[in-house]
Amino acid sequence: MAAEQSKLSAGAGVGFDYIGVFSIHADYDIADQFNNEPVKARFGYDRYSRNYSGPANYSWGYDDFYAAALYDFNKPLKLDSKIHPFAGLGLGFGTTTCSGNGCGGVSNPSVGGIYFIAGLQYNVQPKFNVEVNVNSWVGLTLGANLKF
């Protein structure tokens, strides 16, 4: 009897549009709940900051959590089995912190809203792929994913 293939993968990435972007996520295949369409649920965490220089000199730090549904366009576009373009939409929330002279007593508000992501995964090996994506919170991110 063949072992059932895992539906879970996890990954990490670094970003380039802000300072110190670090991203981790887990993907879970939910195709069986969507008439076998190539859909995954992604749950993730992003940490990044934005610095503002000048006389005020301050920075904002962000800790964001999100959940999104991703659609894999490999099958509909009839691409090589190693190439997986995807897009997704979800919701997220997080906290911010301000540090430096320019904060002026600003509180540390909660943030949140719609999360959009689009990218490409390339299967290097059956259980390992590399990913590049652009998302609405941290911009361009490069990373890798491991399938369990």
N, CA, C and O atoms as a GROMACS GRO file, in nm:
protein
  592
    1MET      N    1   0.084  -0.117   0.000
    1MET     CA    2   0.000   0.000   0.000
    1MET      C    3   0.089   0.125   0.000
    1MET      O    4   0.182   0.135   0.080
    2ALA      N    5   0.062   0.217  -0.088
    2ALA     CA    6   0.142   0.339  -0.098
    2ALA      C    7   0.109   0.434   0.017
    2ALA      O    8  -0.006   0.446   0.059
    3ALA      N    9   0.212   0.500   0.066
    3ALA     CA   10   0.192   0.598   0.174
    3ALA      C   11   0.127   0.723   0.116
    3ALA      O   12   0.158   0.764   0.004
    4GLU      N   13   0.037   0.783   0.192
    4GLU     CA   14  -0.029   0.905   0.147
    4GLU      C   15   0.071   1.020   0.147
    4GLU      O   16   0.147   1.037   0.243
    5GLN      N   17   0.070   1.098   0.041
    5GLN     CA   18   0.161   1.212   0.030
    5GLN      C   19   0.116   1.323   0.124
    5GLN      O   20  -0.004   1.353   0.134
    6SER      N   21   0.212   1.385   0.191
    6SER     CA   22   0.180   1.492   0.286
    6SER      C   23   0.122   1.613   0.212
    6SER      O   24   0.158   1.642   0.098
    7LYS      N   25   0.032   1.682   0.279
    7LYS     CA   26  -0.028   1.803   0.223
    7LYS      C   27   0.038   1.929   0.279
    7LYS      O   28  -0.001   2.040   0.242
    8LEU      N   29   0.136   1.914   0.367
    8LEU     CA   30   0.195   2.026   0.438
    8LEU      C   31   0.335   2.059   0.385
    8LEU      O   32   0.416   1.970   0.359
    9SER      N   33   0.361   2.188   0.370
    9SER     CA   34   0.496   2.236   0.341
    9SER      C   35   0.518   2.362   0.423
    9SER      O   36   0.424   2.429   0.465
   10ALA      N   37   0.645   2.394   0.447
   10ALA     CA   38   0.680   2.512   0.526
   10ALA      C   39   0.798   2.580   0.459
   10ALA      O   40   0.879   2.516   0.392
   11GLY      N   41   0.805   2.711   0.477
   11GLY     CA   42   0.914   2.784   0.412
   11GLY      C   43   0.950   2.911   0.485
   11GLY      O   44   0.883   2.954   0.580
   12ALA      N   45   1.059   2.970   0.438
   12ALA     CA   46   1.107   3.096   0.494
   12ALA      C   47   1.163   3.180   0.380
   12ALA      O   48   1.202   3.126   0.276
   13GLY      N   49   1.165   3.310   0.400
   13GLY     CA   50   1.218   3.398   0.298
   13GLY      C   51   1.271   3.527   0.356
   13GLY      O   52   1.249   3.560   0.473
   14VAL      N   53   1.342   3.598   0.272
   14VAL     CA   54   1.392   3.731   0.308
   14VAL      C   55   1.343   3.828   0.202
   14VAL      O   56   1.326   3.792   0.085
   15GLY      N   57   1.320   3.952   0.244
   15GLY     CA   58   1.266   4.052   0.153
   15GLY      C   59   1.364   4.164   0.127
   15GLY      O   60   1.467   4.176   0.193
   16PHE      N   61   1.329   4.246   0.028
   16PHE     CA   62   1.420   4.350  -0.018
   16PHE      C   63   1.361   4.490  -0.021
   16PHE      O   64   1.435   4.587  -0.038
   17ASP      N   65   1.230   4.503  -0.004
   17ASP     CA   66   1.168   4.635  -0.015
   17ASP      C   67   1.173   4.715   0.115
   17ASP      O   68   1.159   4.837   0.112
   18TYR      N   69   1.193   4.649   0.227
   18TYR     CA   70   1.204   4.715   0.357
   18TYR      C   71   1.330   4.663   0.426
   18TYR      O   72   1.407   4.588   0.366
   19ILE      N   73   1.352   4.702   0.549
   19ILE     CA   74   1.473   4.664   0.621
   19ILE      C   75   1.444   4.540   0.705
   19ILE      O   76   1.343   4.533   0.775
   20GLY      N   77   1.534   4.443   0.697
   20GLY     CA   78   1.524   4.324   0.782
   20GLY      C   79   1.400   4.241   0.762
   20GLY      O   80   1.346   4.188   0.859
   21VAL      N   81   1.353   4.227   0.639
   21VAL     CA   82   1.233   4.148   0.614
   21VAL      C   83   1.265   4.000   0.635
   21VAL      O   84   1.355   3.944   0.572
   22PHE      N   85   1.191   3.939   0.726
   22PHE     CA   86   1.200   3.796   0.750
   22PHE      C   87   1.059   3.741   0.747
   22PHE      O   88   0.969   3.795   0.811
   23SER      N   89   1.039   3.634   0.672
   23SER     CA   90   0.906   3.579   0.653
   23SER      C   91   0.910   3.427   0.671
   23SER      O   92   0.998   3.360   0.619
   24ILE      N   93   0.814   3.374   0.745
   24ILE     CA   94   0.797   3.230   0.755
   24ILE      C   95   0.650   3.197   0.726
   24ILE      O   96   0.561   3.278   0.752
   25HIS      N   97   0.628   3.079   0.672
   25HIS     CA   98   0.491   3.041   0.639
   25HIS      C   99   0.477   2.889   0.633
   25HIS      O  100   0.576   2.816   0.624
   26ALA      N  101   0.353   2.844   0.637
   26ALA     CA  102   0.318   2.704   0.617
   26ALA      C  103   0.205   2.700   0.516
   26ALA      O  104   0.111   2.778   0.524
   27ASP      N  105   0.216   2.608   0.422
   27ASP     CA  106   0.112   2.588   0.322
   27ASP      C  107   0.047   2.452   0.345
   27ASP      O  108   0.115   2.354   0.377
   28TYR      N  109  -0.084   2.447   0.329
   28TYR     CA  110  -0.156   2.322   0.343
   28TYR      C  111  -0.247   2.304   0.221
   28TYR      O  112  -0.328   2.392   0.191
   29ASP      N  113  -0.233   2.193   0.152
   29ASP     CA  114  -0.309   2.164   0.031
   29ASP      C  115  -0.455   2.138   0.068
   29ASP      O  116  -0.485   2.044   0.142
   30ILE      N  117  -0.545   2.221   0.016
   30ILE     CA  118  -0.689   2.205   0.044
   30ILE      C  119  -0.767   2.180  -0.085
   30ILE      O  120  -0.886   2.208  -0.093
   31ALA      N  121  -0.699   2.125  -0.188
   31ALA     CA  122  -0.762   2.099  -0.318
   31ALA      C  123  -0.885   2.010  -0.305
   31ALA      O  124  -0.984   2.029  -0.376
   32ASP      N  125  -0.880   1.912  -0.215
   32ASP     CA  126  -0.992   1.820  -0.201
   32ASP      C  127  -1.120   1.890  -0.153
   32ASP      O  128  -1.229   1.835  -0.169
   33GLN      N  129  -1.107   2.008  -0.096
   33GLN     CA  130  -1.224   2.083  -0.051
   33GLN      C  131  -1.272   2.183  -0.158
   33GLN      O  132  -1.373   2.251  -0.139
   34PHE      N  133  -1.199   2.192  -0.269
   34PHE     CA  134  -1.234   2.283  -0.378
   34PHE      C  135  -1.241   2.209  -0.511
   34PHE      O  136  -1.187   2.254  -0.612
   35ASN      N  137  -1.309   2.094  -0.509
   35ASN     CA  138  -1.333   2.017  -0.630
   35ASN      C  139  -1.201   1.984  -0.702
   35ASN      O  140  -1.195   1.984  -0.825
   36ASN      N  141  -1.097   1.955  -0.625
   36ASN     CA  142  -0.963   1.921  -0.673
   36ASN      C  143  -0.896   2.031  -0.755
   36ASN      O  144  -0.807   2.004  -0.835
   37GLU      N  145  -0.940   2.154  -0.736
   37GLU     CA  146  -0.869   2.268  -0.794
   37GLU      C  147  -0.740   2.288  -0.713
   37GLU      O  148  -0.738   2.258  -0.594
   38PRO      N  149  -0.632   2.337  -0.775
   38PRO     CA  150  -0.503   2.350  -0.707
   38PRO      C  151  -0.498   2.468  -0.610
   38PRO      O  152  -0.442   2.573  -0.640
   39VAL      N  153  -0.559   2.450  -0.492
   39VAL     CA  154  -0.570   2.556  -0.392
   39VAL      C  155  -0.497   2.513  -0.265
   39VAL      O  156  -0.507   2.398  -0.222
   40LYS      N  157  -0.425   2.608  -0.207
   40LYS     CA  158  -0.357   2.586  -0.080
   40LYS      C  159  -0.395   2.697   0.018
   40LYS      O  160  -0.426   2.809  -0.023
   41ALA      N  161  -0.392   2.664   0.145
   41ALA     CA  162  -0.408   2.764   0.250
   41ALA      C  163  -0.267   2.797   0.299
   41ALA      O  164  -0.188   2.707   0.328
   42ARG      N  165  -0.236   2.927   0.309
   42ARG     CA  166  -0.106   2.970   0.361
   42ARG      C  167  -0.128   3.049   0.488
   42ARG      O  168  -0.210   3.140   0.494
   43PHE      N  169  -0.051   3.014   0.590
   43PHE     CA  170  -0.051   3.085   0.717
   43PHE      C  171   0.091   3.134   0.739
   43PHE      O  172   0.186   3.056   0.729
   44GLY      N  173   0.106   3.263   0.769
   44GLY     CA  174   0.242   3.315   0.778
   44GLY      C  175   0.262   3.427   0.876
   44GLY      O  176   0.168   3.480   0.936
   45TYR      N  177   0.390   3.462   0.890
   45TYR     CA  178   0.435   3.569   0.978
   45TYR      C  179   0.543   3.647   0.905
   45TYR      O  180   0.636   3.588   0.849
   46ASP      N  181   0.532   3.780   0.906
   46ASP     CA  182   0.634   3.868   0.847
   46ASP      C  183   0.682   3.965   0.953
   46ASP      O  184   0.603   4.020   1.029
   47ARG      N  185   0.812   3.985   0.956
   47ARG     CA  186   0.874   4.084   1.046
   47ARG      C  187   0.958   4.176   0.959
   47ARG      O  188   1.041   4.129   0.880
   48TYR      N  189   0.938   4.307   0.973
   48TYR     CA  190   1.015   4.403   0.894
   48TYR      C  191   1.009   4.540   0.959
   48TYR      O  192   0.932   4.562   1.052
   49SER      N  193   1.091   4.632   0.909
   49SER     CA  194   1.088   4.768   0.962
   49SER      C  195   1.110   4.868   0.850
   49SER      O  196   1.158   4.835   0.742
   50ARG      N  197   1.072   4.991   0.878
   50ARG     CA  198   1.090   5.103   0.786
   50ARG      C  199   1.157   5.216   0.862
   50ARG      O  200   1.109   5.258   0.968
   51ASN      N  201   1.267   5.264   0.810
   51ASN     CA  202   1.340   5.374   0.874
   51ASN      C  203   1.314   5.505   0.801
   51ASN      O  204   1.302   5.508   0.678
   52TYR      N  205   1.305   5.612   0.879
   52TYR     CA  206   1.288   5.747   0.824
   52TYR      C  207   1.400   5.833   0.881
   52TYR      O  208   1.413   5.848   1.003
   53SER      N  209   1.481   5.889   0.793
   53SER     CA  210   1.592   5.970   0.840
   53SER      C  211   1.558   6.118   0.827
   53SER      O  212   1.452   6.155   0.778
   54GLY      N  213   1.649   6.199   0.871
   54GLY     CA  214   1.627   6.344   0.871
   54GLY      C  215   1.626   6.393   1.014
   54GLY      O  216   1.675   6.324   1.104
   55PRO      N  217   1.571   6.511   1.035
   55PRO     CA  218   1.573   6.565   1.171
   55PRO      C  219   1.492   6.480   1.270
   55PRO      O  220   1.526   6.475   1.388
   56ALA      N  221   1.387   6.413   1.223
   56ALA     CA  222   1.304   6.333   1.313
   56ALA      C  223   1.366   6.197   1.342
   56ALA      O  224   1.352   6.147   1.454
   57ASN      N  225   1.433   6.135   1.248
   57ASN     CA  226   1.503   6.007   1.261
   57ASN      C  227   1.430   5.906   1.351
   57ASN      O  228   1.451   5.902   1.472
   58TYR      N  229   1.344   5.827   1.290
   58TYR     CA  230   1.267   5.727   1.364
   58TYR      C  231   1.245   5.605   1.276
   58TYR      O  232   1.274   5.608   1.156
   59SER      N  233   1.195   5.497   1.334
   59SER     CA  234   1.165   5.376   1.257
   59SER      C  235   1.039   5.309   1.311
   59SER      O  236   1.006   5.319   1.429
   60TRP      N  237   0.970   5.242   1.220
   60TRP     CA  238   0.853   5.162   1.254
   60TRP      C  239   0.890   5.015   1.237
   60TRP      O  240   0.950   4.977   1.137
   61GLY      N  241   0.854   4.934   1.335
   61GLY     CA  242   0.872   4.789   1.325
   61GLY      C  243   0.736   4.723   1.314
   61GLY      O  244   0.640   4.765   1.379
   62TYR      N  245   0.726   4.620   1.232
   62TYR     CA  246   0.599   4.552   1.206
   62TYR      C  247   0.611   4.403   1.233
   62TYR      O  248   0.711   4.340   1.195
   63ASP      N  249   0.512   4.347   1.297
   63ASP     CA  250   0.496   4.203   1.317
   63ASP      C  251   0.358   4.168   1.265
   63ASP      O  252   0.258   4.202   1.328
   64ASP      N  253   0.352   4.101   1.151
   64ASP     CA  254   0.224   4.072   1.085
   64ASP      C  255   0.199   3.923   1.074
   64ASP      O  256   0.290   3.845   1.045
   65PHE      N  257   0.076   3.883   1.099
   65PHE     CA  258   0.030   3.745   1.082
   65PHE      C  259  -0.079   3.745   0.976
   65PHE      O  260  -0.160   3.838   0.972
   66TYR      N  261  -0.082   3.644   0.892
   66TYR     CA  262  -0.182   3.641   0.786
   66TYR      C  263  -0.224   3.499   0.751
   66TYR      O  264  -0.156   3.402   0.784
   67ALA      N  265  -0.338   3.490   0.685
   67ALA     CA  266  -0.390   3.365   0.629
   67ALA      C  267  -0.441   3.398   0.490
   67ALA      O  268  -0.511   3.498   0.470
   68ALA      N  269  -0.406   3.315   0.394
   68ALA     CA  270  -0.446   3.340   0.256
   68ALA      C  271  -0.475   3.209   0.184
   68ALA      O  272  -0.425   3.104   0.223
   69ALA      N  273  -0.556   3.217   0.080
   69ALA     CA  274  -0.578   3.105  -0.010
   69ALA      C  275  -0.496   3.132  -0.135
   69ALA      O  276  -0.504   3.240  -0.193
   70LEU      N  277  -0.417   3.032  -0.178
   70LEU     CA  278  -0.332   3.045  -0.296
   70LEU      C  279  -0.383   2.953  -0.407
   70LEU      O  280  -0.422   2.840  -0.381
   71TYR      N  281  -0.382   3.003  -0.529
   71TYR     CA  282  -0.420   2.923  -0.645
   71TYR      C  283  -0.297   2.899  -0.731
   71TYR      O  284  -0.227   2.994  -0.766
   72ASP      N  285  -0.270   2.774  -0.764
   72ASP     CA  286  -0.154   2.734  -0.846
   72ASP      C  287  -0.197   2.727  -0.993
   72ASP      O  288  -0.286   2.650  -1.028
   73PHE      N  289  -0.135   2.808  -1.078
   73PHE     CA  290  -0.173   2.816  -1.220
   73PHE      C  291  -0.100   2.716  -1.309
   73PHE      O  292  -0.114   2.723  -1.431
   74ASN      N  293  -0.023   2.623  -1.253
   74ASN     CA  294   0.053   2.527  -1.332
   74ASN      C  295  -0.036   2.444  -1.424
   74ASN      O  296  -0.013   2.437  -1.545
   75LYS      N  297  -0.136   2.384  -1.368
   75LYS     CA  298  -0.225   2.295  -1.444
   75LYS      C  299  -0.306   2.370  -1.549
   75LYS      O  300  -0.307   2.327  -1.665
   76PRO      N  301  -0.375   2.480  -1.514
   76PRO     CA  302  -0.453   2.551  -1.616
   76PRO      C  303  -0.368   2.606  -1.731
   76PRO      O  304  -0.415   2.614  -1.844
   77LEU      N  305  -0.244   2.644  -1.702
   77LEU     CA  306  -0.156   2.698  -1.807
   77LEU      C  307  -0.075   2.590  -1.878
   77LEU      O  308  -0.002   2.620  -1.972
   78LYS      N  309  -0.089   2.466  -1.832
   78LYS     CA  310  -0.020   2.350  -1.892
   78LYS      C  311   0.131   2.373  -1.899
   78LYS      O  312   0.193   2.360  -2.005
   79LEU      N  313   0.189   2.406  -1.783
   79LEU     CA  314   0.332   2.433  -1.774
   79LEU      C  315   0.408   2.307  -1.734
   79LEU      O  316   0.349   2.207  -1.693
   80ASP      N  317   0.540   2.314  -1.747
   80ASP     CA  318   0.628   2.208  -1.698
   80ASP      C  319   0.594   2.182  -1.551
   80ASP      O  320   0.561   2.275  -1.478
   81SER      N  321   0.600   2.057  -1.508
   81SER     CA  322   0.558   2.020  -1.372
   81SER      C  323   0.643   2.084  -1.263
   81SER      O  324   0.604   2.080  -1.146
   82LYS      N  325   0.758   2.141  -1.297
   82LYS     CA  326   0.844   2.204  -1.196
   82LYS      C  327   0.810   2.350  -1.172
   82LYS      O  328   0.854   2.408  -1.072
   83ILE      N  329   0.733   2.412  -1.262
   83ILE     CA  330   0.705   2.556  -1.255
   83ILE      C  331   0.563   2.578  -1.204
   83ILE      O  332   0.467   2.525  -1.259
   84HIS      N  333   0.551   2.658  -1.097
   84HIS     CA  334   0.421   2.681  -1.034
   84HIS      C  335   0.397   2.829  -1.006
   84HIS      O  336   0.427   2.877  -0.897
   85PRO      N  337   0.342   2.903  -1.103
   85PRO     CA  338   0.302   3.041  -1.074
   85PRO      C  339   0.176   3.038  -0.986
   85PRO      O  340   0.090   2.951  -1.003
   86PHE      N  341   0.166   3.131  -0.893
   86PHE     CA  342   0.052   3.131  -0.803
   86PHE      C  343   0.012   3.274  -0.768
   86PHE      O  344   0.089   3.368  -0.785
   87ALA      N  345  -0.111   3.286  -0.721
   87ALA     CA  346  -0.162   3.413  -0.670
   87ALA      C  347  -0.254   3.380  -0.554
   87ALA      O  348  -0.315   3.273  -0.549
   88GLY      N  349  -0.265   3.474  -0.461
   88GLY     CA  350  -0.350   3.448  -0.346
   88GLY      C  351  -0.403   3.575  -0.283
   88GLY      O  352  -0.355   3.685  -0.308
   89LEU      N  353  -0.503   3.555  -0.201
   89LEU     CA  354  -0.569   3.665  -0.132
   89LEU      C  355  -0.606   3.618   0.008
   89LEU      O  356  -0.647   3.504   0.029
   90GLY      N  357  -0.591   3.708   0.104
   90GLY     CA  358  -0.624   3.672   0.241
   90GLY      C  359  -0.639   3.792   0.330
   90GLY      O  360  -0.654   3.905   0.283
   91LEU      N  361  -0.635   3.766   0.459
   91LEU     CA  362  -0.647   3.871   0.560
   91LEU      C  363  -0.533   3.857   0.660
   91LEU      O  364  -0.480   3.748   0.682
   92GLY      N  365  -0.497   3.969   0.720
   92GLY     CA  366  -0.392   3.965   0.819
   92GLY      C  367  -0.410   4.071   0.924
   92GLY      O  368  -0.492   4.162   0.911
   93PHE      N  369  -0.331   4.059   1.029
   93PHE     CA  370  -0.331   4.157   1.137
   93PHE      C  371  -0.192   4.160   1.197
   93PHE      O  372  -0.113   4.068   1.178
   94GLY      N  373  -0.162   4.264   1.268
   94GLY     CA  374  -0.031   4.273   1.331
   94GLY      C  375  -0.020   4.390   1.425
   94GLY      O  376  -0.117   4.461   1.453
   95THR      N  377   0.101   4.408   1.474
   95THR     CA  378   0.130   4.518   1.564
   95THR      C  379   0.247   4.599   1.510
   95THR      O  380   0.328   4.548   1.432
   96THR      N  381   0.254   4.722   1.550
   96THR     CA  382   0.363   4.809   1.509
   96THR      C  383   0.427   4.870   1.633
   96THR      O  384   0.363   4.883   1.738
   97THR      N  385   0.552   4.908   1.620
   97THR     CA  386   0.621   4.980   1.726
   97THR      C  387   0.701   5.092   1.662
   97THR      O  388   0.761   5.075   1.555
   98CYS      N  389   0.701   5.206   1.727
   98CYS     CA  390   0.777   5.320   1.678
   98CYS      C  391   0.892   5.345   1.775
   98CYS      O  392   0.874   5.343   1.897
   99SER      N  393   1.011   5.368   1.719
   99SER     CA  394   1.125   5.401   1.804
   99SER      C  395   1.204   5.514   1.741
   99SER      O  396   1.214   5.525   1.619
  100GLY      N  397   1.260   5.598   1.825
  100GLY     CA  398   1.339   5.710   1.777
  100GLY      C  399   1.279   5.843   1.816
  100GLY      O  400   1.173   5.850   1.878
  101ASN      N  401   1.349   5.950   1.779
  101ASN     CA  402   1.310   6.086   1.817
  101ASN      C  403   1.178   6.131   1.755
  101ASN      O  404   1.106   6.210   1.816
  102GLY      N  405   1.146   6.083   1.637
  102GLY     CA  406   1.029   6.132   1.565
  102GLY      C  407   0.898   6.069   1.605
  102GLY      O  408   0.795   6.103   1.547
  103CYS      N  409   0.897   5.980   1.700
  103CYS     CA  410   0.772   5.914   1.738
  103CYS      C  411   0.679   6.008   1.812
  103CYS      O  412   0.557   5.997   1.798
  104GLY      N  413   0.732   6.098   1.889
  104GLY     CA  414   0.651   6.200   1.956
  104GLY      C  415   0.534   6.147   2.034
  104GLY      O  416   0.426   6.205   2.029
  105GLY      N  417   0.551   6.038   2.106
  105GLY     CA  418   0.443   5.984   2.188
  105GLY      C  419   0.338   5.909   2.109
  105GLY      O  420   0.229   5.883   2.161
  106VAL      N  421   0.369   5.873   1.985
  106VAL     CA  422   0.274   5.797   1.903
  106VAL      C  423   0.250   5.661   1.968
  106VAL      O  424   0.345   5.596   2.013
  107SER      N  425   0.128   5.620   1.972
  107SER     CA  426   0.097   5.488   2.028
  107SER      C  427   0.142   5.380   1.930
  107SER      O  428   0.180   5.409   1.817
  108ASN      N  429   0.138   5.257   1.974
  108ASN     CA  430   0.174   5.142   1.890
  108ASN      C  431   0.046   5.076   1.842
  108ASN      O  432  -0.007   4.986   1.908
  109PRO      N  433  -0.004   5.120   1.727
  109PRO     CA  434  -0.134   5.071   1.681
  109PRO      C  435  -0.130   4.930   1.625
  109PRO      O  436  -0.024   4.879   1.587
  110SER      N  437  -0.246   4.869   1.621
  110SER     CA  438  -0.263   4.742   1.550
  110SER      C  439  -0.283   4.775   1.403
  110SER      O  440  -0.335   4.881   1.368
  111VAL      N  441  -0.241   4.685   1.318
  111VAL     CA  442  -0.259   4.702   1.174
  111VAL      C  443  -0.326   4.577   1.119
  111VAL      O  444  -0.328   4.473   1.185
  112GLY      N  445  -0.379   4.587   1.000
  112GLY     CA  446  -0.438   4.470   0.939
  112GLY      C  447  -0.513   4.505   0.814
  112GLY      O  448  -0.526   4.622   0.777
  113GLY      N  449  -0.560   4.402   0.749
  113GLY     CA  450  -0.637   4.423   0.628
  113GLY      C  451  -0.616   4.312   0.528
  113GLY      O  452  -0.576   4.201   0.562
  114ILE      N  453  -0.644   4.345   0.404
  114ILE     CA  454  -0.634   4.249   0.294
  114ILE      C  455  -0.488   4.223   0.260
  114ILE      O  456  -0.406   4.315   0.257
  115TYR      N  457  -0.456   4.097   0.236
  115TYR     CA  458  -0.322   4.053   0.201
  115TYR      C  459  -0.328   3.993   0.061
  115TYR      O  460  -0.407   3.902   0.036
  116PHE      N  461  -0.244   4.042  -0.031
  116PHE     CA  462  -0.237   3.990  -0.167
  116PHE      C  463  -0.095   3.940  -0.193
  116PHE      O  464   0.002   4.002  -0.151
  117ILE      N  465  -0.085   3.827  -0.262
  117ILE     CA  466   0.046   3.770  -0.295
  117ILE      C  467   0.040   3.709  -0.435
  117ILE      O  468  -0.061   3.650  -0.474
  118ALA      N  469   0.150   3.722  -0.509
  118ALA     CA  470   0.164   3.658  -0.640
  118ALA      C  471   0.310   3.618  -0.654
  118ALA      O  472   0.399   3.693  -0.611
  119GLY      N  473   0.336   3.504  -0.712
  119GLY     CA  474   0.474   3.460  -0.723
  119GLY      C  475   0.492   3.336  -0.807
  119GLY      O  476   0.404   3.295  -0.882
  120LEU      N  477   0.610   3.279  -0.793
  120LEU     CA  478   0.649   3.161  -0.870
  120LEU      C  479   0.730   3.069  -0.781
  120LEU      O  480   0.822   3.112  -0.712
  121GLN      N  481   0.693   2.941  -0.783
  121GLN     CA  482   0.772   2.838  -0.717
  121GLN      C  483   0.833   2.749  -0.824
  121GLN      O  484   0.770   2.717  -0.925
  122TYR      N  485   0.958   2.710  -0.800
  122TYR     CA  486   1.027   2.619  -0.892
  122TYR      C  487   1.074   2.498  -0.812
  122TYR      O  488   1.151   2.512  -0.717
  123ASN      N  489   1.027   2.380  -0.852
  123ASN     CA  490   1.063   2.256  -0.782
  123ASN      C  491   1.206   2.216  -0.818
  123ASN      O  492   1.232   2.172  -0.930
  124VAL      N  493   1.297   2.230  -0.723
  124VAL     CA  494   1.436   2.189  -0.742
  124VAL      C  495   1.446   2.038  -0.726
  124VAL      O  496   1.516   1.970  -0.801
  125GLN      N  497   1.375   1.985  -0.626
  125GLN     CA  498   1.364   1.843  -0.599
  125GLN      C  499   1.219   1.816  -0.559
  125GLN      O  500   1.145   1.910  -0.531
  126PRO      N  501   1.176   1.690  -0.556
  126PRO     CA  502   1.035   1.664  -0.523
  126PRO      C  503   0.989   1.725  -0.391
  126PRO      O  504   0.872   1.762  -0.380
  127LYS      N  505   1.075   1.736  -0.292
  127LYS     CA  506   1.033   1.789  -0.162
  127LYS      C  507   1.093   1.926  -0.132
  127LYS      O  508   1.083   1.974  -0.018
  128PHE      N  509   1.154   1.991  -0.230
  128PHE     CA  510   1.218   2.121  -0.207
  128PHE      C  511   1.195   2.213  -0.326
  128PHE      O  512   1.219   2.174  -0.441
  129ASN      N  513   1.147   2.335  -0.300
  129ASN     CA  514   1.134   2.433  -0.408
  129ASN      C  515   1.181   2.570  -0.362
  129ASN      O  516   1.186   2.599  -0.242
  130VAL      N  517   1.216   2.652  -0.458
  130VAL     CA  518   1.252   2.791  -0.431
  130VAL      C  519   1.133   2.877  -0.474
  130VAL      O  520   1.056   2.839  -0.563
  131GLU      N  521   1.120   2.992  -0.410
  131GLU     CA  522   1.004   3.078  -0.434
  131GLU      C  523   1.046   3.224  -0.442
  131GLU      O  524   1.130   3.271  -0.365
  132VAL      N  525   0.988   3.294  -0.536
  132VAL     CA  526   0.998   3.440  -0.542
  132VAL      C  527   0.854   3.490  -0.545
  132VAL      O  528   0.770   3.439  -0.620
  133ASN      N  529   0.826   3.591  -0.462
  133ASN     CA  530   0.690   3.645  -0.463
  133ASN      C  531   0.693   3.794  -0.435
  133ASN      O  532   0.791   3.848  -0.384
  134VAL      N  533   0.584   3.857  -0.470
  134VAL     CA  534   0.559   3.996  -0.436
  134VAL      C  535   0.428   3.996  -0.359
  134VAL      O  536   0.328   3.942  -0.405
  135ASN      N  537   0.431   4.060  -0.242
  135ASN     CA  538   0.306   4.065  -0.166
  135ASN      C  539   0.281   4.206  -0.117
  135ASN      O  540   0.370   4.291  -0.117
  136SER      N  541   0.159   4.229  -0.077
  136SER     CA  542   0.115   4.365  -0.047
  136SER      C  543   0.174   4.423   0.080
  136SER      O  544   0.160   4.543   0.103
  137TRP      N  545   0.238   4.344   0.163
  137TRP     CA  546   0.292   4.398   0.287
  137TRP      C  547   0.442   4.418   0.283
  137TRP      O  548   0.490   4.524   0.324
  138VAL      N  549   0.518   4.321   0.235
  138VAL     CA  550   0.665   4.335   0.240
  138VAL      C  551   0.730   4.344   0.104
  138VAL      O  552   0.853   4.351   0.095
  139GLY      N  553   0.654   4.342  -0.003
  139GLY     CA  554   0.711   4.357  -0.137
  139GLY      C  555   0.778   4.230  -0.186
  139GLY      O  556   0.726   4.120  -0.167
  140LEU      N  557   0.893   4.246  -0.250
  140LEU     CA  558   0.965   4.134  -0.311
  140LEU      C  559   1.031   4.047  -0.205
  140LEU      O  560   1.104   4.096  -0.119
  141THR      N  561   1.006   3.916  -0.212
  141THR     CA  562   1.062   3.819  -0.117
  141THR      C  563   1.116   3.699  -0.193
  141THR      O  564   1.053   3.650  -0.287
  142LEU      N  565   1.233   3.651  -0.151
  142LEU     CA  566   1.293   3.528  -0.204
  142LEU      C  567   1.302   3.427  -0.091
  142LEU      O  568   1.335   3.463   0.022
  143GLY      N  569   1.271   3.302  -0.121
  143GLY     CA  570   1.276   3.202  -0.015
  143GLY      C  571   1.278   3.060  -0.067
  143GLY      O  572   1.294   3.036  -0.186
  144ALA      N  573   1.260   2.967   0.023
  144ALA     CA  574   1.259   2.824  -0.009
  144ALA      C  575   1.153   2.755   0.076
  144ALA      O  576   1.118   2.801   0.185
  145ASN      N  577   1.102   2.644   0.022
  145ASN     CA  578   0.997   2.567   0.090
  145ASN      C  579   1.035   2.420   0.094
  145ASN      O  580   1.095   2.367   0.000
  146LEU      N  581   0.999   2.354   0.202
  146LEU     CA  582   1.023   2.212   0.220
  146LEU      C  583   0.891   2.142   0.238
  146LEU      O  584   0.810   2.182   0.323
  147LYS      N  585   0.867   2.038   0.159
  147LYS     CA  586   0.743   1.961   0.170
  147LYS      C  587   0.766   1.842   0.260
  147LYS      O  588   0.865   1.770   0.247
  148PHE      N  589   0.673   1.822   0.352
  148PHE     CA  590   0.686   1.710   0.448
  148PHE      C  591   0.619   1.585   0.398
  148PHE      O  592   0.620   1.483   0.466
   0.00000   0.00000   0.00000
